Amino acid sequence: MKKNKVPQRVLFLYYDPHPFHAKMAKSVGAIFYAAPKLKSESSNMFTGGISIINAVMKLPKNFDIYLCEGTYLIPAIAKKLRLINKNAKIVNILASPLLYYIKTGLIKGLRKEFAVYLLKNIDLFVSIGDMEDYLLKESMPCAKSIISYPNIDKEKFKKLGKIVTKSALQSKKILVVGTRSAYYKGVDLALEAFKIVRKEHPEATLDIVGKMSDIGTYINKNTDGIICKGHVDNLLNYMGNYALCVHMGRGDTFPVSTIEAMSIGLPTIVSQFTGTKKIVSSVNKNMIIPLDSEILAEKISWYFNLSGARKRNISNKVRKATIEFNKKDYVLEFHKNFYKALKL
């Protein structure tokens, strides 16, 4: 690649950057810019519109590429209004439930039309996982995209935390990990399934880890074997105390928490709309299920009833599959594909 063909100014436009997305941005020499928070989800369309206009007007100019962490609305509108270079490229990292919510009708009406209209102005999508890329091509068949996957942090992966023990695998302790939105992470389905599981396995427990703003919608206090732990330090070490991890993501692109769980040998059940099913499928496709609490309950009971040897076998396989997955340097792969796709 000739250096004089590589744009010298790349802006990384983010709200609260995921560590992996930040590494991708650094790999292409991006300048980091924290975008103003939008109020586009507000029921007050006037307030939402003002916040968008404010963000568009404040957007730094004279960049060759705008690398967006779901913030594509801002440069897309700015380009329409000719506030940025007409030849500037807009690249959007797809790592949110946006496309899934559009597909399922959670985002609809004018909000959907506005989002889709501006999505059509993106020059390149970075799909975090093949599931997300499938959702993209399902709604926008001609969209240009590259696929990237998040690595577990190399230093963290070397330490690996505490490998799940035989006694933990034989317990009836279930772990659910989530951030920001309990609905997005499918916590409600895990709660409903757990109530069914307790009828057959009364000693079962469910721990919910992570801060989720809407968790109070589904559970207000610790009850009947369920404990909301909130934020937990050293999550990898903490995970070693469980028999099973459950993640019923609703369009969750590639949740790192599930990769971390499997990296220490913790068997993990995921929904068909959780991107890390890519890893789970290489071990046991029976542990990928629909977004259905009754089916989840059946699958949890199935796992609890397995022999200790069978559980250890699954544990060893998920750990090996994750180690194999993490061998590849996905930041380096992104760097190569980024410039190739933009023909720079």
TORKOL-4160 file (C-alpha; in steps of 0.2 Angstrom, whole numbers, padded with zeros to 4 digits, m for minus):
344
<pt num="1" X="0000" Y="0000" Z="0000"/>
<pt num="2" X="0007" Y="0017" Z="m0005"/>
<pt num="3" X="0007" Y="0029" Z="0010"/>
<pt num="4" X="0002" Y="0044" Z="m0001"/>
<pt num="5" X="m0014" Y="0035" Z="m0005"/>
<pt num="6" X="m0019" Y="0033" Z="0014"/>
<pt num="7" X="m0029" Y="0048" Z="0020"/>
<pt num="8" X="m0020" Y="0056" Z="0035"/>
<pt num="9" X="m0036" Y="0062" Z="0044"/>
<pt num="10" X="m0048" Y="0049" Z="0051"/>
<pt num="11" X="m0060" Y="0054" Z="0064"/>
<pt num="12" X="m0067" Y="0041" Z="0077"/>
<pt num="13" X="m0084" Y="0047" Z="0082"/>
<pt num="14" X="m0090" Y="0038" Z="0097"/>
<pt num="15" X="m0101" Y="0039" Z="0113"/>
<pt num="16" X="m0093" Y="0027" Z="0125"/>
<pt num="17" X="m0081" Y="0017" Z="0115"/>
<pt num="18" X="m0080" Y="m0002" Z="0116"/>
<pt num="19" X="m0062" Y="m0007" Z="0120"/>
<pt num="20" X="m0061" Y="m0017" Z="0104"/>
<pt num="21" X="m0068" Y="m0003" Z="0093"/>
<pt num="22" X="m0056" Y="0009" Z="0101"/>
<pt num="23" X="m0041" Y="m0003" Z="0096"/>
<pt num="24" X="m0048" Y="m0004" Z="0078"/>
<pt num="25" X="m0049" Y="0015" Z="0077"/>
<pt num="26" X="m0031" Y="0017" Z="0084"/>
<pt num="27" X="m0025" Y="0004" Z="0071"/>
<pt num="28" X="m0030" Y="0017" Z="0057"/>
<pt num="29" X="m0023" Y="0032" Z="0066"/>
<pt num="30" X="m0040" Y="0039" Z="0070"/>
<pt num="31" X="m0042" Y="0055" Z="0080"/>
<pt num="32" X="m0054" Y="0052" Z="0094"/>
<pt num="33" X="m0070" Y="0063" Z="0096"/>
<pt num="34" X="m0083" Y="0060" Z="0109"/>
<pt num="35" X="m0100" Y="0064" Z="0100"/>
<pt num="36" X="m0113" Y="0074" Z="0109"/>
<pt num="37" X="m0127" Y="0063" Z="0116"/>
<pt num="38" X="m0142" Y="0062" Z="0105"/>
<pt num="39" X="m0160" Y="0062" Z="0111"/>
<pt num="40" X="m0166" Y="0054" Z="0095"/>
<pt num="41" X="m0176" Y="0041" Z="0106"/>
<pt num="42" X="m0185" Y="0054" Z="0115"/>
<pt num="43" X="m0204" Y="0055" Z="0113"/>
<pt num="44" X="m0202" Y="0073" Z="0110"/>
<pt num="45" X="m0197" Y="0074" Z="0092"/>
<pt num="46" X="m0193" Y="0093" Z="0094"/>
<pt num="47" X="m0180" Y="0090" Z="0108"/>
<pt num="48" X="m0173" Y="0075" Z="0098"/>
<pt num="49" X="m0171" Y="0085" Z="0082"/>
<pt num="50" X="m0162" Y="0099" Z="0091"/>
<pt num="51" X="m0150" Y="0087" Z="0099"/>
<pt num="52" X="m0146" Y="0080" Z="0082"/>
<pt num="53" X="m0144" Y="0097" Z="0074"/>
<pt num="54" X="m0132" Y="0102" Z="0088"/>
<pt num="55" X="m0121" Y="0087" Z="0086"/>
<pt num="56" X="m0121" Y="0090" Z="0067"/>
<pt num="57" X="m0115" Y="0108" Z="0069"/>
<pt num="58" X="m0101" Y="0103" Z="0081"/>
<pt num="59" X="m0094" Y="0089" Z="0070"/>
<pt num="60" X="m0076" Y="0092" Z="0066"/>
<pt num="61" X="m0073" Y="0096" Z="0048"/>
<pt num="62" X="m0060" Y="0092" Z="0035"/>
<pt num="63" X="m0058" Y="0074" Z="0039"/>
<pt num="64" X="m0056" Y="0061" Z="0025"/>
<pt num="65" X="m0065" Y="0047" Z="0034"/>
<pt num="66" X="m0078" Y="0047" Z="0048"/>
<pt num="67" X="m0076" Y="0030" Z="0058"/>
<pt num="68" X="m0093" Y="0029" Z="0068"/>
<pt num="69" X="m0097" Y="0018" Z="0082"/>
<pt num="70" X="m0116" Y="0018" Z="0079"/>
<pt num="71" X="m0115" Y="0037" Z="0077"/>
<pt num="72" X="m0117" Y="0037" Z="0058"/>
<pt num="73" X="m0132" Y="0049" Z="0059"/>
<pt num="74" X="m0121" Y="0064" Z="0063"/>
<pt num="75" X="m0109" Y="0064" Z="0048"/>
<pt num="76" X="m0122" Y="0057" Z="0036"/>
<pt num="77" X="m0133" Y="0072" Z="0039"/>
<pt num="78" X="m0118" Y="0084" Z="0039"/>
<pt num="79" X="m0113" Y="0077" Z="0022"/>
<pt num="80" X="m0131" Y="0080" Z="0016"/>
<pt num="81" X="m0130" Y="0098" Z="0021"/>
<pt num="82" X="m0113" Y="0100" Z="0014"/>
<pt num="83" X="m0105" Y="0104" Z="0030"/>
<pt num="84" X="m0091" Y="0091" Z="0027"/>
<pt num="85" X="m0081" Y="0086" Z="0012"/>
<pt num="86" X="m0092" Y="0079" Z="m0001"/>
<pt num="87" X="m0079" Y="0065" Z="m0004"/>
<pt num="88" X="m0077" Y="0061" Z="0014"/>
<pt num="89" X="m0080" Y="0042" Z="0018"/>
<pt num="90" X="m0092" Y="0037" Z="0031"/>
<pt num="91" X="m0089" Y="0020" Z="0039"/>
<pt num="92" X="m0101" Y="0013" Z="0052"/>
<pt num="93" X="m0097" Y="0000" Z="0065"/>
<pt num="94" X="m0112" Y="m0011" Z="0067"/>
<pt num="95" X="m0112" Y="m0017" Z="0085"/>
<pt num="96" X="m0129" Y="m0012" Z="0092"/>
<pt num="97" X="m0146" Y="m0020" Z="0090"/>
<pt num="98" X="m0152" Y="m0007" Z="0078"/>
<pt num="99" X="m0154" Y="m0019" Z="0063"/>
<pt num="100" X="m0162" Y="m0032" Z="0074"/>
<pt num="101" X="m0174" Y="m0020" Z="0081"/>
<pt num="102" X="m0179" Y="m0014" Z="0063"/>
<pt num="103" X="m0181" Y="m0032" Z="0058"/>
<pt num="104" X="m0192" Y="m0036" Z="0072"/>
<pt num="105" X="m0202" Y="m0020" Z="0072"/>
<pt num="106" X="m0196" Y="m0012" Z="0088"/>
<pt num="107" X="m0190" Y="0002" Z="0078"/>
<pt num="108" X="m0203" Y="0008" Z="0066"/>
<pt num="109" X="m0213" Y="0022" Z="0058"/>
<pt num="110" X="m0203" Y="0038" Z="0055"/>
<pt num="111" X="m0189" Y="0033" Z="0066"/>
<pt num="112" X="m0186" Y="0018" Z="0055"/>
<pt num="113" X="m0188" Y="0027" Z="0039"/>
<pt num="114" X="m0175" Y="0041" Z="0045"/>
<pt num="115" X="m0163" Y="0028" Z="0051"/>
<pt num="116" X="m0164" Y="0017" Z="0035"/>
<pt num="117" X="m0163" Y="0033" Z="0024"/>
<pt num="118" X="m0146" Y="0038" Z="0032"/>
<pt num="119" X="m0140" Y="0020" Z="0032"/>
<pt num="120" X="m0140" Y="0021" Z="0013"/>
<pt num="121" X="m0127" Y="0035" Z="0014"/>
<pt num="122" X="m0114" Y="0024" Z="0023"/>
<pt num="123" X="m0099" Y="0020" Z="0012"/>
<pt num="124" X="m0093" Y="0005" Z="0022"/>
<pt num="125" X="m0100" Y="m0005" Z="0036"/>
<pt num="126" X="m0090" Y="m0015" Z="0049"/>
<pt num="127" X="m0101" Y="m0029" Z="0054"/>
<pt num="128" X="m0095" Y="m0036" Z="0071"/>
<pt num="129" X="m0098" Y="m0054" Z="0067"/>
<pt num="130" X="m0106" Y="m0064" Z="0053"/>
<pt num="131" X="m0124" Y="m0063" Z="0061"/>
<pt num="132" X="m0124" Y="m0044" Z="0060"/>
<pt num="133" X="m0118" Y="m0045" Z="0042"/>
<pt num="134" X="m0132" Y="m0056" Z="0038"/>
<pt num="135" X="m0145" Y="m0044" Z="0046"/>
<pt num="136" X="m0137" Y="m0030" Z="0036"/>
<pt num="137" X="m0138" Y="m0039" Z="0019"/>
<pt num="138" X="m0155" Y="m0045" Z="0023"/>
<pt num="139" X="m0161" Y="m0027" Z="0024"/>
<pt num="140" X="m0148" Y="m0019" Z="0012"/>
<pt num="141" X="m0142" Y="m0032" Z="0000"/>
<pt num="142" X="m0130" Y="m0020" Z="m0009"/>
<pt num="143" X="m0122" Y="m0013" Z="0006"/>
<pt num="144" X="m0103" Y="m0014" Z="0006"/>
<pt num="145" X="m0096" Y="m0022" Z="0022"/>
<pt num="146" X="m0082" Y="m0031" Z="0030"/>
<pt num="147" X="m0083" Y="m0042" Z="0045"/>
<pt num="148" X="m0073" Y="m0041" Z="0061"/>
<pt num="149" X="m0073" Y="m0050" Z="0077"/>
<pt num="150" X="m0068" Y="m0044" Z="0094"/>
<pt num="151" X="m0053" Y="m0052" Z="0103"/>
<pt num="152" X="m0052" Y="m0055" Z="0121"/>
<pt num="153" X="m0038" Y="m0043" Z="0128"/>
<pt num="154" X="m0021" Y="m0052" Z="0125"/>
<pt num="155" X="m0016" Y="m0049" Z="0143"/>
<pt num="156" X="m0032" Y="m0054" Z="0150"/>
<pt num="157" X="m0032" Y="m0070" Z="0139"/>
<pt num="158" X="m0015" Y="m0075" Z="0145"/>
<pt num="159" X="m0021" Y="m0074" Z="0163"/>
<pt num="160" X="m0038" Y="m0083" Z="0159"/>
<pt num="161" X="m0043" Y="m0081" Z="0177"/>
<pt num="162" X="m0049" Y="m0096" Z="0187"/>
<pt num="163" X="m0053" Y="m0111" Z="0176"/>
<pt num="164" X="m0070" Y="m0118" Z="0180"/>
<pt num="165" X="m0069" Y="m0132" Z="0193"/>
<pt num="166" X="m0077" Y="m0149" Z="0193"/>
<pt num="167" X="m0087" Y="m0145" Z="0208"/>
<pt num="168" X="m0093" Y="m0129" Z="0200"/>
<pt num="169" X="m0099" Y="m0138" Z="0184"/>
<pt num="170" X="m0109" Y="m0150" Z="0196"/>
<pt num="171" X="m0118" Y="m0136" Z="0204"/>
<pt num="172" X="m0134" Y="m0129" Z="0199"/>
<pt num="173" X="m0128" Y="m0111" Z="0198"/>
<pt num="174" X="m0132" Y="m0101" Z="0183"/>
<pt num="175" X="m0124" Y="m0084" Z="0177"/>
<pt num="176" X="m0131" Y="m0070" Z="0167"/>
<pt num="177" X="m0120" Y="m0056" Z="0162"/>
<pt num="178" X="m0126" Y="m0040" Z="0154"/>
<pt num="179" X="m0123" Y="m0021" Z="0152"/>
<pt num="180" X="m0134" Y="m0006" Z="0148"/>
<pt num="181" X="m0150" Y="m0015" Z="0142"/>
<pt num="182" X="m0158" Y="m0030" Z="0151"/>
<pt num="183" X="m0170" Y="m0032" Z="0136"/>
<pt num="184" X="m0156" Y="m0032" Z="0123"/>
<pt num="185" X="m0147" Y="m0045" Z="0134"/>
<pt num="186" X="m0163" Y="m0056" Z="0136"/>
<pt num="187" X="m0162" Y="m0056" Z="0154"/>
<pt num="188" X="m0181" Y="m0056" Z="0155"/>
<pt num="189" X="m0181" Y="m0073" Z="0146"/>
<pt num="190" X="m0168" Y="m0080" Z="0158"/>
<pt num="191" X="m0179" Y="m0075" Z="0173"/>
<pt num="192" X="m0194" Y="m0083" Z="0166"/>
<pt num="193" X="m0185" Y="m0099" Z="0162"/>
<pt num="194" X="m0177" Y="m0099" Z="0179"/>
<pt num="195" X="m0194" Y="m0100" Z="0187"/>
<pt num="196" X="m0198" Y="m0115" Z="0177"/>
<pt num="197" X="m0181" Y="m0123" Z="0181"/>
<pt num="198" X="m0183" Y="m0121" Z="0199"/>
<pt num="199" X="m0198" Y="m0133" Z="0199"/>
<pt num="200" X="m0187" Y="m0147" Z="0194"/>
<pt num="201" X="m0171" Y="m0141" Z="0202"/>
<pt num="202" X="m0176" Y="m0131" Z="0218"/>
<pt num="203" X="m0158" Y="m0129" Z="0223"/>
<pt num="204" X="m0154" Y="m0119" Z="0207"/>
<pt num="205" X="m0148" Y="m0101" Z="0208"/>
<pt num="206" X="m0147" Y="m0087" Z="0196"/>
<pt num="207" X="m0134" Y="m0073" Z="0197"/>
<pt num="208" X="m0136" Y="m0057" Z="0186"/>
<pt num="209" X="m0120" Y="m0048" Z="0184"/>
<pt num="210" X="m0118" Y="m0030" Z="0177"/>
<pt num="211" X="m0127" Y="m0013" Z="0177"/>
<pt num="212" X="m0142" Y="m0012" Z="0166"/>
<pt num="213" X="m0153" Y="0003" Z="0167"/>
<pt num="214" X="m0169" Y="m0006" Z="0164"/>
<pt num="215" X="m0166" Y="m0021" Z="0175"/>
<pt num="216" X="m0179" Y="m0014" Z="0187"/>
<pt num="217" X="m0193" Y="m0017" Z="0174"/>
<pt num="218" X="m0190" Y="m0036" Z="0176"/>
<pt num="219" X="m0185" Y="m0038" Z="0194"/>
<pt num="220" X="m0185" Y="m0026" Z="0209"/>
<pt num="221" X="m0176" Y="m0036" Z="0222"/>
<pt num="222" X="m0166" Y="m0052" Z="0225"/>
<pt num="223" X="m0179" Y="m0066" Z="0227"/>
<pt num="224" X="m0181" Y="m0085" Z="0225"/>
<pt num="225" X="m0163" Y="m0089" Z="0221"/>
<pt num="226" X="m0160" Y="m0074" Z="0210"/>
<pt num="227" X="m0147" Y="m0061" Z="0215"/>
<pt num="228" X="m0143" Y="m0045" Z="0206"/>
<pt num="229" X="m0125" Y="m0043" Z="0208"/>
<pt num="230" X="m0122" Y="m0027" Z="0199"/>
<pt num="231" X="m0104" Y="m0023" Z="0193"/>
<pt num="232" X="m0091" Y="m0036" Z="0198"/>
<pt num="233" X="m0072" Y="m0034" Z="0197"/>
<pt num="234" X="m0062" Y="m0047" Z="0190"/>
<pt num="235" X="m0076" Y="m0055" Z="0180"/>
<pt num="236" X="m0066" Y="m0069" Z="0173"/>
<pt num="237" X="m0061" Y="m0075" Z="0191"/>
<pt num="238" X="m0079" Y="m0073" Z="0196"/>
<pt num="239" X="m0086" Y="m0084" Z="0182"/>
<pt num="240" X="m0076" Y="m0099" Z="0188"/>
<pt num="241" X="m0089" Y="m0102" Z="0201"/>
<pt num="242" X="m0104" Y="m0107" Z="0190"/>
<pt num="243" X="m0110" Y="m0122" Z="0181"/>
<pt num="244" X="m0118" Y="m0113" Z="0166"/>
<pt num="245" X="m0119" Y="m0096" Z="0158"/>
<pt num="246" X="m0135" Y="m0090" Z="0149"/>
<pt num="247" X="m0136" Y="m0076" Z="0136"/>
<pt num="248" X="m0152" Y="m0073" Z="0127"/>
<pt num="249" X="m0146" Y="m0059" Z="0116"/>
<pt num="250" X="m0159" Y="m0050" Z="0105"/>
<pt num="251" X="m0147" Y="m0045" Z="0091"/>
<pt num="252" X="m0132" Y="m0045" Z="0102"/>
<pt num="253" X="m0118" Y="m0044" Z="0089"/>
<pt num="254" X="m0103" Y="m0053" Z="0098"/>
<pt num="255" X="m0104" Y="m0051" Z="0117"/>
<pt num="256" X="m0087" Y="m0052" Z="0124"/>
<pt num="257" X="m0093" Y="m0059" Z="0141"/>
<pt num="258" X="m0099" Y="m0075" Z="0132"/>
<pt num="259" X="m0081" Y="m0077" Z="0125"/>
<pt num="260" X="m0074" Y="m0074" Z="0142"/>
<pt num="261" X="m0085" Y="m0087" Z="0150"/>
<pt num="262" X="m0081" Y="m0100" Z="0137"/>
<pt num="263" X="m0062" Y="m0096" Z="0138"/>
<pt num="264" X="m0062" Y="m0103" Z="0156"/>
<pt num="265" X="m0072" Y="m0118" Z="0151"/>
<pt num="266" X="m0089" Y="m0112" Z="0157"/>
<pt num="267" X="m0103" Y="m0120" Z="0146"/>
<pt num="268" X="m0114" Y="m0106" Z="0138"/>
<pt num="269" X="m0131" Y="m0107" Z="0131"/>
<pt num="270" X="m0135" Y="m0093" Z="0118"/>
<pt num="271" X="m0149" Y="m0087" Z="0108"/>
<pt num="272" X="m0150" Y="m0088" Z="0089"/>
<pt num="273" X="m0148" Y="m0069" Z="0089"/>
<pt num="274" X="m0132" Y="m0069" Z="0099"/>
<pt num="275" X="m0117" Y="m0067" Z="0087"/>
<pt num="276" X="m0106" Y="m0079" Z="0098"/>
<pt num="277" X="m0116" Y="m0093" Z="0092"/>
<pt num="278" X="m0102" Y="m0095" Z="0079"/>
<pt num="279" X="m0091" Y="m0102" Z="0093"/>
<pt num="280" X="m0105" Y="m0111" Z="0102"/>
<pt num="281" X="m0110" Y="m0120" Z="0086"/>
<pt num="282" X="m0092" Y="m0128" Z="0084"/>
<pt num="283" X="m0095" Y="m0136" Z="0101"/>
<pt num="284" X="m0113" Y="m0141" Z="0103"/>
<pt num="285" X="m0127" Y="m0134" Z="0092"/>
<pt num="286" X="m0140" Y="m0139" Z="0105"/>
<pt num="287" X="m0134" Y="m0125" Z="0115"/>
<pt num="288" X="m0140" Y="m0112" Z="0102"/>
<pt num="289" X="m0159" Y="m0109" Z="0105"/>
<pt num="290" X="m0174" Y="m0098" Z="0099"/>
<pt num="291" X="m0179" Y="m0083" Z="0110"/>
<pt num="292" X="m0191" Y="m0093" Z="0120"/>
<pt num="293" X="m0191" Y="m0095" Z="0139"/>
<pt num="294" X="m0199" Y="m0112" Z="0139"/>
<pt num="295" X="m0186" Y="m0119" Z="0127"/>
<pt num="296" X="m0172" Y="m0111" Z="0137"/>
<pt num="297" X="m0179" Y="m0119" Z="0153"/>
<pt num="298" X="m0179" Y="m0136" Z="0145"/>
<pt num="299" X="m0161" Y="m0134" Z="0139"/>
<pt num="300" X="m0155" Y="m0129" Z="0156"/>
<pt num="301" X="m0163" Y="m0144" Z="0164"/>
<pt num="302" X="m0156" Y="m0155" Z="0150"/>
<pt num="303" X="m0138" Y="m0148" Z="0154"/>
<pt num="304" X="m0141" Y="m0150" Z="0173"/>
<pt num="305" X="m0146" Y="m0168" Z="0171"/>
<pt num="306" X="m0130" Y="m0173" Z="0161"/>
<pt num="307" X="m0117" Y="m0183" Z="0169"/>
<pt num="308" X="m0101" Y="m0175" Z="0176"/>
<pt num="309" X="m0090" Y="m0182" Z="0163"/>
<pt num="310" X="m0102" Y="m0175" Z="0149"/>
<pt num="311" X="m0101" Y="m0158" Z="0157"/>
<pt num="312" X="m0082" Y="m0158" Z="0158"/>
<pt num="313" X="m0082" Y="m0163" Z="0140"/>
<pt num="314" X="m0092" Y="m0148" Z="0135"/>
<pt num="315" X="m0082" Y="m0137" Z="0146"/>
<pt num="316" X="m0065" Y="m0143" Z="0138"/>
<pt num="317" X="m0072" Y="m0141" Z="0121"/>
<pt num="318" X="m0079" Y="m0123" Z="0123"/>
<pt num="319" X="m0062" Y="m0118" Z="0131"/>
<pt num="320" X="m0052" Y="m0125" Z="0116"/>
<pt num="321" X="m0064" Y="m0117" Z="0104"/>
<pt num="322" X="m0062" Y="m0100" Z="0112"/>
<pt num="323" X="m0043" Y="m0102" Z="0113"/>
<pt num="324" X="m0043" Y="m0106" Z="0094"/>
<pt num="325" X="m0054" Y="m0091" Z="0090"/>
<pt num="326" X="m0043" Y="m0079" Z="0100"/>
<pt num="327" X="m0027" Y="m0084" Z="0091"/>
<pt num="328" X="m0031" Y="m0073" Z="0076"/>
<pt num="329" X="m0027" Y="m0055" Z="0077"/>
<pt num="330" X="m0044" Y="m0047" Z="0072"/>
<pt num="331" X="m0037" Y="m0029" Z="0074"/>
<pt num="332" X="m0024" Y="m0032" Z="0061"/>
<pt num="333" X="m0037" Y="m0041" Z="0050"/>
<pt num="334" X="m0048" Y="m0025" Z="0051"/>
<pt num="335" X="m0034" Y="m0014" Z="0047"/>
<pt num="336" X="m0030" Y="m0023" Z="0031"/>
<pt num="337" X="m0048" Y="m0025" Z="0026"/>
<pt num="338" X="m0052" Y="m0007" Z="0030"/>
<pt num="339" X="m0041" Y="0001" Z="0017"/>
<pt num="340" X="m0044" Y="m0013" Z="0004"/>
<pt num="341" X="m0063" Y="m0010" Z="0005"/>
<pt num="342" X="m0061" Y="0009" Z="0004"/>
<pt num="343" X="m0049" Y="0006" Z="m0011"/>
<pt num="344" X="m0036" Y="0017" Z="m0003"/>
